[in-house]
Amino acid sequence: MSPLPPAAVGLTPPITRDQVELMSHDNVVRPGANTLATLGIAATAPEAILPTYLDRFRIGGRYNRHAPA
């Protein structure tokens, strides 16, 4: 039996069949899985990282000296 099309379950905008397939399986981490700490990775706050992603969307781009930071 094939999954219901997105429109049949009331999803707007429609999603792809691949997305429906991905949502049909749990994506919860199992107990005992490695954490950032056990892998030796230090977590960084999003506030410290996001400006480096968003600066290219400033008016005039990343290197515009006259754009507000």
PDBQT receptor file of N, H, CA, C and O in Angstrom, charges set to zero:
ATOM      1  N   MET A   1       0.850  -1.182   0.000  1.00  0.00    +0.000 N 
ATOM      2  CA  MET A   1       0.000   0.000   0.000  1.00  0.00    +0.000 C 
ATOM      3  C   MET A   1       0.895   1.245   0.000  1.00  0.00    +0.000 C 
ATOM      4  O   MET A   1       1.817   1.348   0.809  1.00  0.00    +0.000 OA
ATOM      5  N   SER A   2       0.627   2.167  -0.889  1.00  0.00    +0.000 N 
ATOM      6  H   SER A   2      -0.122   2.083  -1.547  1.00  0.00    +0.000 HD
ATOM      7  CA  SER A   2       1.441   3.382  -0.966  1.00  0.00    +0.000 C 
ATOM      8  C   SER A   2       0.930   4.425   0.028  1.00  0.00    +0.000 C 
ATOM      9  O   SER A   2      -0.253   4.447   0.368  1.00  0.00    +0.000 OA
ATOM     10  N   PRO A   3       1.856   5.304   0.498  1.00  0.00    +0.000 N 
ATOM     11  CA  PRO A   3       1.421   6.340   1.445  1.00  0.00    +0.000 C 
ATOM     12  C   PRO A   3       0.441   7.305   0.794  1.00  0.00    +0.000 C 
ATOM     13  O   PRO A   3       0.424   7.479  -0.425  1.00  0.00    +0.000 OA
ATOM     14  N   LEU A   4      -0.366   7.921   1.631  1.00  0.00    +0.000 N 
ATOM     15  H   LEU A   4      -0.352   7.780   2.621  1.00  0.00    +0.000 HD
ATOM     16  CA  LEU A   4      -1.325   8.908   1.138  1.00  0.00    +0.000 C 
ATOM     17  C   LEU A   4      -0.595  10.109   0.559  1.00  0.00    +0.000 C 
ATOM     18  O   LEU A   4       0.454  10.501   1.069  1.00  0.00    +0.000 OA
ATOM     19  N   PRO A   5      -1.138  10.695  -0.500  1.00  0.00    +0.000 N 
ATOM     20  CA  PRO A   5      -0.519  11.917  -1.018  1.00  0.00    +0.000 C 
ATOM     21  C   PRO A   5      -0.672  13.044   0.003  1.00  0.00    +0.000 C 
ATOM     22  O   PRO A   5      -1.641  13.051   0.762  1.00  0.00    +0.000 OA
ATOM     23  N   PRO A   6       0.265  13.998   0.037  1.00  0.00    +0.000 N 
ATOM     24  CA  PRO A   6       0.214  15.075   1.033  1.00  0.00    +0.000 C 
ATOM     25  C   PRO A   6      -1.105  15.823   1.070  1.00  0.00    +0.000 C 
ATOM     26  O   PRO A   6      -1.581  16.185   2.146  1.00  0.00    +0.000 OA
ATOM     27  N   ALA A   7      -1.701  16.059  -0.093  1.00  0.00    +0.000 N 
ATOM     28  H   ALA A   7      -1.314  15.764  -0.966  1.00  0.00    +0.000 HD
ATOM     29  CA  ALA A   7      -2.958  16.807  -0.129  1.00  0.00    +0.000 C 
ATOM     30  C   ALA A   7      -4.070  16.043   0.606  1.00  0.00    +0.000 C 
ATOM     31  O   ALA A   7      -4.999  16.657   1.131  1.00  0.00    +0.000 OA
ATOM     32  N   ALA A   8      -3.978  14.714   0.644  1.00  0.00    +0.000 N 
ATOM     33  H   ALA A   8      -3.224  14.215   0.217  1.00  0.00    +0.000 HD
ATOM     34  CA  ALA A   8      -5.014  13.913   1.288  1.00  0.00    +0.000 C 
ATOM     35  C   ALA A   8      -4.987  14.051   2.807  1.00  0.00    +0.000 C 
ATOM     36  O   ALA A   8      -6.002  13.839   3.470  1.00  0.00    +0.000 OA
ATOM     37  N   VAL A   9      -3.839  14.403   3.353  1.00  0.00    +0.000 N 
ATOM     38  H   VAL A   9      -3.014  14.576   2.814  1.00  0.00    +0.000 HD
ATOM     39  CA  VAL A   9      -3.750  14.546   4.808  1.00  0.00    +0.000 C 
ATOM     40  C   VAL A   9      -3.751  16.011   5.221  1.00  0.00    +0.000 C 
ATOM     41  O   VAL A   9      -3.507  16.324   6.387  1.00  0.00    +0.000 OA
ATOM     42  N   GLY A  10      -4.023  16.912   4.282  1.00  0.00    +0.000 N 
ATOM     43  H   GLY A  10      -4.221  16.658   3.335  1.00  0.00    +0.000 HD
ATOM     44  CA  GLY A  10      -4.190  18.320   4.608  1.00  0.00    +0.000 C 
ATOM     45  C   GLY A  10      -2.910  19.108   4.784  1.00  0.00    +0.000 C 
ATOM     46  O   GLY A  10      -2.925  20.146   5.445  1.00  0.00    +0.000 OA
ATOM     47  N   LEU A  11      -1.809  18.658   4.222  1.00  0.00    +0.000 N 
ATOM     48  H   LEU A  11      -1.797  17.814   3.685  1.00  0.00    +0.000 HD
ATOM     49  CA  LEU A  11      -0.551  19.387   4.361  1.00  0.00    +0.000 C 
ATOM     50  C   LEU A  11      -0.427  20.436   3.263  1.00  0.00    +0.000 C 
ATOM     51  O   LEU A  11      -0.550  20.131   2.077  1.00  0.00    +0.000 OA
ATOM     52  N   THR A  12      -0.186  21.648   3.670  1.00  0.00    +0.000 N 
ATOM     53  H   THR A  12      -0.086  21.896   4.633  1.00  0.00    +0.000 HD
ATOM     54  CA  THR A  12      -0.020  22.740   2.718  1.00  0.00    +0.000 C 
ATOM     55  C   THR A  12       1.209  23.528   3.114  1.00  0.00    +0.000 C 
ATOM     56  O   THR A  12       1.251  23.935   4.275  1.00  0.00    +0.000 OA
ATOM     57  N   PRO A  13       2.189  23.788   2.319  1.00  0.00    +0.000 N 
ATOM     58  CA  PRO A  13       2.288  23.304   0.939  1.00  0.00    +0.000 C 
ATOM     59  C   PRO A  13       2.551  21.806   0.915  1.00  0.00    +0.000 C 
ATOM     60  O   PRO A  13       2.995  21.227   1.906  1.00  0.00    +0.000 OA
ATOM     61  N   PRO A  14       2.273  21.189  -0.220  1.00  0.00    +0.000 N 
ATOM     62  CA  PRO A  14       2.470  19.734  -0.303  1.00  0.00    +0.000 C 
ATOM     63  C   PRO A  14       3.936  19.370  -0.072  1.00  0.00    +0.000 C 
ATOM     64  O   PRO A  14       4.843  20.154  -0.350  1.00  0.00    +0.000 OA
ATOM     65  N   ILE A  15       4.134  18.191   0.432  1.00  0.00    +0.000 N 
ATOM     66  H   ILE A  15       3.396  17.554   0.658  1.00  0.00    +0.000 HD
ATOM     67  CA  ILE A  15       5.486  17.708   0.645  1.00  0.00    +0.000 C 
ATOM     68  C   ILE A  15       5.759  16.571  -0.335  1.00  0.00    +0.000 C 
ATOM     69  O   ILE A  15       4.832  16.012  -0.921  1.00  0.00    +0.000 OA
ATOM     70  N   THR A  16       7.014  16.237  -0.507  1.00  0.00    +0.000 N 
ATOM     71  H   THR A  16       7.768  16.690  -0.031  1.00  0.00    +0.000 HD
ATOM     72  CA  THR A  16       7.374  15.205  -1.471  1.00  0.00    +0.000 C 
ATOM     73  C   THR A  16       7.167  13.815  -0.879  1.00  0.00    +0.000 C 
ATOM     74  O   THR A  16       7.028  13.657   0.334  1.00  0.00    +0.000 OA
ATOM     75  N   ARG A  17       7.149  12.824  -1.743  1.00  0.00    +0.000 N 
ATOM     76  H   ARG A  17       7.262  12.953  -2.728  1.00  0.00    +0.000 HD
ATOM     77  CA  ARG A  17       7.040  11.437  -1.286  1.00  0.00    +0.000 C 
ATOM     78  C   ARG A  17       8.230  11.060  -0.409  1.00  0.00    +0.000 C 
ATOM     79  O   ARG A  17       8.087  10.306   0.553  1.00  0.00    +0.000 OA
ATOM     80  N   ASP A  18       9.406  11.590  -0.749  1.00  0.00    +0.000 N 
ATOM     81  H   ASP A  18       9.523  12.202  -1.531  1.00  0.00    +0.000 HD
ATOM     82  CA  ASP A  18      10.589  11.308   0.063  1.00  0.00    +0.000 C 
ATOM     83  C   ASP A  18      10.420  11.851   1.477  1.00  0.00    +0.000 C 
ATOM     84  O   ASP A  18      10.820  11.198   2.441  1.00  0.00    +0.000 OA
ATOM     85  N   GLN A  19       9.834  13.036   1.611  1.00  0.00    +0.000 N 
ATOM     86  H   GLN A  19       9.509  13.566   0.828  1.00  0.00    +0.000 HD
ATOM     87  CA  GLN A  19       9.606  13.610   2.933  1.00  0.00    +0.000 C 
ATOM     88  C   GLN A  19       8.603  12.769   3.727  1.00  0.00    +0.000 C 
ATOM     89  O   GLN A  19       8.769  12.575   4.931  1.00  0.00    +0.000 OA
ATOM     90  N   VAL A  20       7.573  12.275   3.059  1.00  0.00    +0.000 N 
ATOM     91  H   VAL A  20       7.437  12.432   2.081  1.00  0.00    +0.000 HD
ATOM     92  CA  VAL A  20       6.606  11.404   3.716  1.00  0.00    +0.000 C 
ATOM     93  C   VAL A  20       7.302  10.142   4.194  1.00  0.00    +0.000 C 
ATOM     94  O   VAL A  20       7.049   9.681   5.307  1.00  0.00    +0.000 OA
ATOM     95  N   GLU A  21       8.175   9.578   3.369  1.00  0.00    +0.000 N 
ATOM     96  H   GLU A  21       8.381   9.952   2.465  1.00  0.00    +0.000 HD
ATOM     97  CA  GLU A  21       8.926   8.377   3.745  1.00  0.00    +0.000 C 
ATOM     98  C   GLU A  21       9.813   8.646   4.964  1.00  0.00    +0.000 C 
ATOM     99  O   GLU A  21       9.873   7.825   5.879  1.00  0.00    +0.000 OA
ATOM    100  N   LEU A  22      10.498   9.786   4.978  1.00  0.00    +0.000 N 
ATOM    101  H   LEU A  22      10.449  10.453   4.234  1.00  0.00    +0.000 HD
ATOM    102  CA  LEU A  22      11.355  10.123   6.108  1.00  0.00    +0.000 C 
ATOM    103  C   LEU A  22      10.552  10.265   7.397  1.00  0.00    +0.000 C 
ATOM    104  O   LEU A  22      11.026   9.887   8.468  1.00  0.00    +0.000 OA
ATOM    105  N   MET A  23       9.345  10.806   7.300  1.00  0.00    +0.000 N 
ATOM    106  H   MET A  23       8.960  11.113   6.430  1.00  0.00    +0.000 HD
ATOM    107  CA  MET A  23       8.521  11.016   8.487  1.00  0.00    +0.000 C 
ATOM    108  C   MET A  23       7.860   9.728   8.973  1.00  0.00    +0.000 C 
ATOM    109  O   MET A  23       7.293   9.705  10.065  1.00  0.00    +0.000 OA
ATOM    110  N   SER A  24       7.922   8.654   8.180  1.00  0.00    +0.000 N 
ATOM    111  H   SER A  24       8.383   8.672   7.293  1.00  0.00    +0.000 HD
ATOM    112  CA  SER A  24       7.296   7.401   8.597  1.00  0.00    +0.000 C 
ATOM    113  C   SER A  24       8.181   6.601   9.549  1.00  0.00    +0.000 C 
ATOM    114  O   SER A  24       7.757   5.563  10.058  1.00  0.00    +0.000 OA
ATOM    115  N   HIS A  25       9.396   7.066   9.793  1.00  0.00    +0.000 N 
ATOM    116  H   HIS A  25       9.740   7.909   9.380  1.00  0.00    +0.000 HD
ATOM    117  CA  HIS A  25      10.329   6.383  10.694  1.00  0.00    +0.000 C 
ATOM    118  C   HIS A  25      10.699   7.322  11.847  1.00  0.00    +0.000 C 
ATOM    119  O   HIS A  25      10.853   8.529  11.657  1.00  0.00    +0.000 OA
ATOM    120  N   ASP A  26      10.838   6.746  13.045  1.00  0.00    +0.000 N 
ATOM    121  H   ASP A  26      10.713   5.766  13.199  1.00  0.00    +0.000 HD
ATOM    122  CA  ASP A  26      11.273   7.534  14.189  1.00  0.00    +0.000 C 
ATOM    123  C   ASP A  26      12.685   8.056  13.953  1.00  0.00    +0.000 C 
ATOM    124  O   ASP A  26      13.512   7.375  13.346  1.00  0.00    +0.000 OA
ATOM    125  N   ASN A  27      12.956   9.257  14.432  1.00  0.00    +0.000 N 
ATOM    126  H   ASN A  27      12.285   9.810  14.925  1.00  0.00    +0.000 HD
ATOM    127  CA  ASN A  27      14.302   9.812  14.320  1.00  0.00    +0.000 C 
ATOM    128  C   ASN A  27      14.795  10.278  15.689  1.00  0.00    +0.000 C 
ATOM    129  O   ASN A  27      15.410  11.336  15.819  1.00  0.00    +0.000 OA
ATOM    130  N   VAL A  28      14.512   9.467  16.702  1.00  0.00    +0.000 N 
ATOM    131  H   VAL A  28      14.012   8.607  16.596  1.00  0.00    +0.000 HD
ATOM    132  CA  VAL A  28      14.921   9.763  18.064  1.00  0.00    +0.000 C 
ATOM    133  C   VAL A  28      16.226   9.016  18.334  1.00  0.00    +0.000 C 
ATOM    134  O   VAL A  28      16.376   7.851  17.963  1.00  0.00    +0.000 OA
ATOM    135  N   VAL A  29      17.153   9.689  18.974  1.00  0.00    +0.000 N 
ATOM    136  H   VAL A  29      17.031  10.635  19.276  1.00  0.00    +0.000 HD
ATOM    137  CA  VAL A  29      18.439   9.078  19.288  1.00  0.00    +0.000 C 
ATOM    138  C   VAL A  29      18.242   8.004  20.338  1.00  0.00    +0.000 C 
ATOM    139  O   VAL A  29      17.539   8.210  21.327  1.00  0.00    +0.000 OA
ATOM    140  N   ARG A  30      18.860   6.869  20.122  1.00  0.00    +0.000 N 
ATOM    141  H   ARG A  30      19.431   6.702  19.318  1.00  0.00    +0.000 HD
ATOM    142  CA  ARG A  30      18.705   5.770  21.069  1.00  0.00    +0.000 C 
ATOM    143  C   ARG A  30      19.527   6.020  22.332  1.00  0.00    +0.000 C 
ATOM    144  O   ARG A  30      20.535   6.725  22.280  1.00  0.00    +0.000 OA
ATOM    145  N   PRO A  31      19.118   5.462  23.447  1.00  0.00    +0.000 N 
ATOM    146  CA  PRO A  31      19.888   5.613  24.684  1.00  0.00    +0.000 C 
ATOM    147  C   PRO A  31      21.295   5.039  24.506  1.00  0.00    +0.000 C 
ATOM    148  O   PRO A  31      21.482   4.002  23.870  1.00  0.00    +0.000 OA
ATOM    149  N   GLY A  32      22.269   5.728  25.074  1.00  0.00    +0.000 N 
ATOM    150  H   GLY A  32      22.117   6.571  25.591  1.00  0.00    +0.000 HD
ATOM    151  CA  GLY A  32      23.643   5.270  24.987  1.00  0.00    +0.000 C 
ATOM    152  C   GLY A  32      24.394   5.751  23.758  1.00  0.00    +0.000 C 
ATOM    153  O   GLY A  32      25.575   5.445  23.600  1.00  0.00    +0.000 OA
ATOM    154  N   ALA A  33      23.735   6.495  22.891  1.00  0.00    +0.000 N 
ATOM    155  H   ALA A  33      22.776   6.744  23.019  1.00  0.00    +0.000 HD
ATOM    156  CA  ALA A  33      24.408   7.018  21.698  1.00  0.00    +0.000 C 
ATOM    157  C   ALA A  33      25.434   8.073  22.106  1.00  0.00    +0.000 C 
ATOM    158  O   ALA A  33      25.305   8.695  23.160  1.00  0.00    +0.000 OA
ATOM    159  N   ASN A  34      26.442   8.270  21.277  1.00  0.00    +0.000 N 
ATOM    160  H   ASN A  34      26.547   7.764  20.421  1.00  0.00    +0.000 HD
ATOM    161  CA  ASN A  34      27.460   9.282  21.558  1.00  0.00    +0.000 C 
ATOM    162  C   ASN A  34      26.837  10.671  21.623  1.00  0.00    +0.000 C 
ATOM    163  O   ASN A  34      25.883  10.973  20.906  1.00  0.00    +0.000 OA
ATOM    164  N   THR A  35      27.388  11.502  22.485  1.00  0.00    +0.000 N 
ATOM    165  H   THR A  35      28.164  11.257  23.067  1.00  0.00    +0.000 HD
ATOM    166  CA  THR A  35      26.965  12.900  22.583  1.00  0.00    +0.000 C 
ATOM    167  C   THR A  35      28.093  13.780  22.073  1.00  0.00    +0.000 C 
ATOM    168  O   THR A  35      29.186  13.289  21.788  1.00  0.00    +0.000 OA
ATOM    169  N   LEU A  36      27.837  15.070  21.956  1.00  0.00    +0.000 N 
ATOM    170  H   LEU A  36      26.949  15.469  22.187  1.00  0.00    +0.000 HD
ATOM    171  CA  LEU A  36      28.906  15.979  21.555  1.00  0.00    +0.000 C 
ATOM    172  C   LEU A  36      30.086  15.871  22.514  1.00  0.00    +0.000 C 
ATOM    173  O   LEU A  36      31.239  15.861  22.084  1.00  0.00    +0.000 OA
ATOM    174  N   ALA A  37      29.802  15.792  23.803  1.00  0.00    +0.000 N 
ATOM    175  H   ALA A  37      28.865  15.800  24.152  1.00  0.00    +0.000 HD
ATOM    176  CA  ALA A  37      30.865  15.727  24.807  1.00  0.00    +0.000 C 
ATOM    177  C   ALA A  37      31.705  14.459  24.645  1.00  0.00    +0.000 C 
ATOM    178  O   ALA A  37      32.933  14.521  24.719  1.00  0.00    +0.000 OA
ATOM    179  N   THR A  38      31.058  13.310  24.426  1.00  0.00    +0.000 N 
ATOM    180  H   THR A  38      30.061  13.260  24.366  1.00  0.00    +0.000 HD
ATOM    181  CA  THR A  38      31.829  12.072  24.279  1.00  0.00    +0.000 C 
ATOM    182  C   THR A  38      32.637  12.048  22.990  1.00  0.00    +0.000 C 
ATOM    183  O   THR A  38      33.620  11.314  22.887  1.00  0.00    +0.000 OA
ATOM    184  N   LEU A  39      32.235  12.839  22.016  1.00  0.00    +0.000 N 
ATOM    185  H   LEU A  39      31.437  13.435  22.100  1.00  0.00    +0.000 HD
ATOM    186  CA  LEU A  39      32.985  12.937  20.760  1.00  0.00    +0.000 C 
ATOM    187  C   LEU A  39      34.051  14.022  20.812  1.00  0.00    +0.000 C 
ATOM    188  O   LEU A  39      34.796  14.211  19.851  1.00  0.00    +0.000 OA
ATOM    189  N   GLY A  40      34.125  14.736  21.936  1.00  0.00    +0.000 N 
ATOM    190  H   GLY A  40      33.520  14.583  22.717  1.00  0.00    +0.000 HD
ATOM    191  CA  GLY A  40      35.136  15.776  22.096  1.00  0.00    +0.000 C 
ATOM    192  C   GLY A  40      34.800  17.064  21.365  1.00  0.00    +0.000 C 
ATOM    193  O   GLY A  40      35.697  17.817  20.984  1.00  0.00    +0.000 OA
ATOM    194  N   ILE A  41      33.510  17.321  21.165  1.00  0.00    +0.000 N 
ATOM    195  H   ILE A  41      32.782  16.709  21.474  1.00  0.00    +0.000 HD
ATOM    196  CA  ILE A  41      33.068  18.521  20.453  1.00  0.00    +0.000 C 
ATOM    197  C   ILE A  41      32.457  19.488  21.458  1.00  0.00    +0.000 C 
ATOM    198  O   ILE A  41      31.558  19.122  22.215  1.00  0.00    +0.000 OA
ATOM    199  N   ALA A  42      32.948  20.717  21.459  1.00  0.00    +0.000 N 
ATOM    200  H   ALA A  42      33.678  21.014  20.844  1.00  0.00    +0.000 HD
ATOM    201  CA  ALA A  42      32.395  21.739  22.347  1.00  0.00    +0.000 C 
ATOM    202  C   ALA A  42      31.231  22.431  21.643  1.00  0.00    +0.000 C 
ATOM    203  O   ALA A  42      31.373  22.913  20.519  1.00  0.00    +0.000 OA
ATOM    204  N   ALA A  43      30.084  22.476  22.310  1.00  0.00    +0.000 N 
ATOM    205  H   ALA A  43      29.968  22.084  23.222  1.00  0.00    +0.000 HD
ATOM    206  CA  ALA A  43      28.908  23.140  21.744  1.00  0.00    +0.000 C 
ATOM    207  C   ALA A  43      29.138  24.652  21.711  1.00  0.00    +0.000 C 
ATOM    208  O   ALA A  43      29.776  25.214  22.601  1.00  0.00    +0.000 OA
ATOM    209  N   THR A  44      28.613  25.292  20.680  1.00  0.00    +0.000 N 
ATOM    210  H   THR A  44      28.095  24.835  19.957  1.00  0.00    +0.000 HD
ATOM    211  CA  THR A  44      28.722  26.746  20.530  1.00  0.00    +0.000 C 
ATOM    212  C   THR A  44      27.314  27.321  20.446  1.00  0.00    +0.000 C 
ATOM    213  O   THR A  44      26.449  26.767  19.767  1.00  0.00    +0.000 OA
ATOM    214  N   ALA A  45      27.093  28.415  21.126  1.00  0.00    +0.000 N 
ATOM    215  H   ALA A  45      27.795  28.865  21.677  1.00  0.00    +0.000 HD
ATOM    216  CA  ALA A  45      25.766  29.045  21.125  1.00  0.00    +0.000 C 
ATOM    217  C   ALA A  45      25.415  29.544  19.723  1.00  0.00    +0.000 C 
ATOM    218  O   ALA A  45      26.284  30.068  19.026  1.00  0.00    +0.000 OA
ATOM    219  N   PRO A  46      24.160  29.391  19.298  1.00  0.00    +0.000 N 
ATOM    220  CA  PRO A  46      23.764  29.864  17.971  1.00  0.00    +0.000 C 
ATOM    221  C   PRO A  46      24.016  31.357  17.785  1.00  0.00    +0.000 C 
ATOM    222  O   PRO A  46      24.320  31.804  16.679  1.00  0.00    +0.000 OA
ATOM    223  N   GLU A  47      23.889  32.129  18.864  1.00  0.00    +0.000 N 
ATOM    224  H   GLU A  47      23.641  31.766  19.762  1.00  0.00    +0.000 HD
ATOM    225  CA  GLU A  47      24.089  33.579  18.761  1.00  0.00    +0.000 C 
ATOM    226  C   GLU A  47      25.498  33.919  18.294  1.00  0.00    +0.000 C 
ATOM    227  O   GLU A  47      25.710  34.971  17.692  1.00  0.00    +0.000 OA
ATOM    228  N   ALA A  48      26.455  33.054  18.560  1.00  0.00    +0.000 N 
ATOM    229  H   ALA A  48      26.282  32.199  19.050  1.00  0.00    +0.000 HD
ATOM    230  CA  ALA A  48      27.837  33.291  18.152  1.00  0.00    +0.000 C 
ATOM    231  C   ALA A  48      28.068  32.911  16.696  1.00  0.00    +0.000 C 
ATOM    232  O   ALA A  48      28.970  33.454  16.059  1.00  0.00    +0.000 OA
ATOM    233  N   ILE A  49      27.278  31.994  16.159  1.00  0.00    +0.000 N 
ATOM    234  H   ILE A  49      26.546  31.553  16.677  1.00  0.00    +0.000 HD
ATOM    235  CA  ILE A  49      27.489  31.471  14.811  1.00  0.00    +0.000 C 
ATOM    236  C   ILE A  49      26.616  32.167  13.764  1.00  0.00    +0.000 C 
ATOM    237  O   ILE A  49      27.082  32.460  12.663  1.00  0.00    +0.000 OA
ATOM    238  N   LEU A  50      25.361  32.431  14.102  1.00  0.00    +0.000 N 
ATOM    239  H   LEU A  50      24.983  32.193  14.997  1.00  0.00    +0.000 HD
ATOM    240  CA  LEU A  50      24.411  32.943  13.110  1.00  0.00    +0.000 C 
ATOM    241  C   LEU A  50      24.862  34.202  12.377  1.00  0.00    +0.000 C 
ATOM    242  O   LEU A  50      24.654  34.289  11.167  1.00  0.00    +0.000 OA
ATOM    243  N   PRO A  51      25.463  35.172  13.041  1.00  0.00    +0.000 N 
ATOM    244  CA  PRO A  51      25.884  36.357  12.282  1.00  0.00    +0.000 C 
ATOM    245  C   PRO A  51      26.847  36.032  11.139  1.00  0.00    +0.000 C 
ATOM    246  O   PRO A  51      26.861  36.732  10.126  1.00  0.00    +0.000 OA
ATOM    247  N   THR A  52      27.638  34.992  11.290  1.00  0.00    +0.000 N 
ATOM    248  H   THR A  52      27.627  34.423  12.112  1.00  0.00    +0.000 HD
ATOM    249  CA  THR A  52      28.566  34.641  10.212  1.00  0.00    +0.000 C 
ATOM    250  C   THR A  52      27.830  34.068   9.005  1.00  0.00    +0.000 C 
ATOM    251  O   THR A  52      28.337  34.137   7.885  1.00  0.00    +0.000 OA
ATOM    252  N   TYR A  53      26.645  33.504   9.217  1.00  0.00    +0.000 N 
ATOM    253  H   TYR A  53      26.233  33.448  10.127  1.00  0.00    +0.000 HD
ATOM    254  CA  TYR A  53      25.847  32.998   8.100  1.00  0.00    +0.000 C 
ATOM    255  C   TYR A  53      25.025  34.111   7.459  1.00  0.00    +0.000 C 
ATOM    256  O   TYR A  53      24.816  34.118   6.246  1.00  0.00    +0.000 OA
ATOM    257  N   LEU A  54      24.565  35.042   8.272  1.00  0.00    +0.000 N 
ATOM    258  H   LEU A  54      24.734  35.036   9.258  1.00  0.00    +0.000 HD
ATOM    259  CA  LEU A  54      23.609  36.029   7.798  1.00  0.00    +0.000 C 
ATOM    260  C   LEU A  54      24.241  37.282   7.208  1.00  0.00    +0.000 C 
ATOM    261  O   LEU A  54      23.549  38.045   6.534  1.00  0.00    +0.000 OA
ATOM    262  N   ASP A  55      25.517  37.520   7.434  1.00  0.00    +0.000 N 
ATOM    263  H   ASP A  55      26.079  36.900   7.982  1.00  0.00    +0.000 HD
ATOM    264  CA  ASP A  55      26.110  38.779   6.974  1.00  0.00    +0.000 C 
ATOM    265  C   ASP A  55      26.109  38.908   5.454  1.00  0.00    +0.000 C 
ATOM    266  O   ASP A  55      26.132  40.025   4.938  1.00  0.00    +0.000 OA
ATOM    267  N   ARG A  56      26.083  37.817   4.740  1.00  0.00    +0.000 N 
ATOM    268  H   ARG A  56      26.064  36.909   5.159  1.00  0.00    +0.000 HD
ATOM    269  CA  ARG A  56      26.056  37.917   3.271  1.00  0.00    +0.000 C 
ATOM    270  C   ARG A  56      24.729  38.455   2.738  1.00  0.00    +0.000 C 
ATOM    271  O   ARG A  56      24.642  38.849   1.575  1.00  0.00    +0.000 OA
ATOM    272  N   PHE A  57      23.691  38.472   3.587  1.00  0.00    +0.000 N 
ATOM    273  H   PHE A  57      23.762  38.152   4.532  1.00  0.00    +0.000 HD
ATOM    274  CA  PHE A  57      22.387  38.963   3.168  1.00  0.00    +0.000 C 
ATOM    275  C   PHE A  57      22.184  40.440   3.480  1.00  0.00    +0.000 C 
ATOM    276  O   PHE A  57      21.109  40.985   3.228  1.00  0.00    +0.000 OA
ATOM    277  N   ARG A  58      23.204  41.089   4.024  1.00  0.00    +0.000 N 
ATOM    278  H   ARG A  58      24.077  40.647   4.228  1.00  0.00    +0.000 HD
ATOM    279  CA  ARG A  58      23.100  42.526   4.268  1.00  0.00    +0.000 C 
ATOM    280  C   ARG A  58      23.013  43.261   2.937  1.00  0.00    +0.000 C 
ATOM    281  O   ARG A  58      23.468  42.749   1.913  1.00  0.00    +0.000 OA
ATOM    282  N   ILE A  59      22.443  44.432   2.945  1.00  0.00    +0.000 N 
ATOM    283  H   ILE A  59      22.074  44.848   3.776  1.00  0.00    +0.000 HD
ATOM    284  CA  ILE A  59      22.378  45.245   1.734  1.00  0.00    +0.000 C 
ATOM    285  C   ILE A  59      23.806  45.524   1.284  1.00  0.00    +0.000 C 
ATOM    286  O   ILE A  59      24.616  46.032   2.060  1.00  0.00    +0.000 OA
ATOM    287  N   GLY A  60      24.109  45.204   0.068  1.00  0.00    +0.000 N 
ATOM    288  H   GLY A  60      23.451  44.791  -0.562  1.00  0.00    +0.000 HD
ATOM    289  CA  GLY A  60      25.452  45.408  -0.452  1.00  0.00    +0.000 C 
ATOM    290  C   GLY A  60      26.379  44.230  -0.218  1.00  0.00    +0.000 C 
ATOM    291  O   GLY A  60      27.510  44.234  -0.703  1.00  0.00    +0.000 OA
ATOM    292  N   GLY A  61      25.924  43.218   0.517  1.00  0.00    +0.000 N 
ATOM    293  H   GLY A  61      25.005  43.215   0.910  1.00  0.00    +0.000 HD
ATOM    294  CA  GLY A  61      26.713  42.024   0.719  1.00  0.00    +0.000 C 
ATOM    295  C   GLY A  61      27.650  42.081   1.904  1.00  0.00    +0.000 C 
ATOM    296  O   GLY A  61      27.653  43.042   2.673  1.00  0.00    +0.000 OA
ATOM    297  N   ARG A  62      28.430  41.057   2.034  1.00  0.00    +0.000 N 
ATOM    298  H   ARG A  62      28.428  40.277   1.408  1.00  0.00    +0.000 HD
ATOM    299  CA  ARG A  62      29.323  40.865   3.171  1.00  0.00    +0.000 C 
ATOM    300  C   ARG A  62      30.368  41.950   3.300  1.00  0.00    +0.000 C 
ATOM    301  O   ARG A  62      30.729  42.330   4.414  1.00  0.00    +0.000 OA
ATOM    302  N   TYR A  63      30.855  42.449   2.198  1.00  0.00    +0.000 N 
ATOM    303  H   TYR A  63      30.562  42.140   1.293  1.00  0.00    +0.000 HD
ATOM    304  CA  TYR A  63      32.003  43.370   2.235  1.00  0.00    +0.000 C 
ATOM    305  C   TYR A  63      31.626  44.838   2.068  1.00  0.00    +0.000 C 
ATOM    306  O   TYR A  63      32.494  45.670   1.804  1.00  0.00    +0.000 OA
ATOM    307  N   ASN A  64      30.341  45.168   2.217  1.00  0.00    +0.000 N 
ATOM    308  H   ASN A  64      29.636  44.492   2.431  1.00  0.00    +0.000 HD
ATOM    309  CA  ASN A  64      29.897  46.548   2.122  1.00  0.00    +0.000 C 
ATOM    310  C   ASN A  64      30.313  47.281   3.404  1.00  0.00    +0.000 C 
ATOM    311  O   ASN A  64      29.799  46.995   4.486  1.00  0.00    +0.000 OA
ATOM    312  N   ARG A  65      31.214  48.192   3.275  1.00  0.00    +0.000 N 
ATOM    313  H   ARG A  65      31.632  48.424   2.397  1.00  0.00    +0.000 HD
ATOM    314  CA  ARG A  65      31.732  48.923   4.439  1.00  0.00    +0.000 C 
ATOM    315  C   ARG A  65      30.688  49.853   5.052  1.00  0.00    +0.000 C 
ATOM    316  O   ARG A  65      30.793  50.214   6.224  1.00  0.00    +0.000 OA
ATOM    317  N   HIS A  66      29.682  50.243   4.268  1.00  0.00    +0.000 N 
ATOM    318  H   HIS A  66      29.597  49.950   3.316  1.00  0.00    +0.000 HD
ATOM    319  CA  HIS A  66      28.700  51.231   4.745  1.00  0.00    +0.000 C 
ATOM    320  C   HIS A  66      27.452  50.588   5.323  1.00  0.00    +0.000 C 
ATOM    321  O   HIS A  66      26.591  51.284   5.861  1.00  0.00    +0.000 OA
ATOM    322  N   ALA A  67      27.343  49.280   5.220  1.00  0.00    +0.000 N 
ATOM    323  H   ALA A  67      28.042  48.714   4.783  1.00  0.00    +0.000 HD
ATOM    324  CA  ALA A  67      26.158  48.600   5.752  1.00  0.00    +0.000 C 
ATOM    325  C   ALA A  67      26.299  48.413   7.262  1.00  0.00    +0.000 C 
ATOM    326  O   ALA A  67      27.402  48.174   7.754  1.00  0.00    +0.000 OA
ATOM    327  N   PRO A  68      25.202  48.520   7.995  1.00  0.00    +0.000 N 
ATOM    328  CA  PRO A  68      25.291  48.289   9.437  1.00  0.00    +0.000 C 
ATOM    329  C   PRO A  68      25.656  46.822   9.705  1.00  0.00    +0.000 C 
ATOM    330  O   PRO A  68      25.253  45.926   8.962  1.00  0.00    +0.000 OA
ATOM    331  N   ALA A  69      26.399  46.602  10.741  1.00  0.00    +0.000 N 
ATOM    332  H   ALA A  69      26.726  47.329  11.344  1.00  0.00    +0.000 HD
ATOM    333  CA  ALA A  69      26.848  45.235  11.065  1.00  0.00    +0.000 C 
ATOM    334  C   ALA A  69      25.725  44.419  11.650  1.00  0.00    +0.000 C 
ATOM    335  O   ALA A  69      25.919  43.249  11.981  1.00  0.00    +0.000 OA
TER     336      ALA A  69
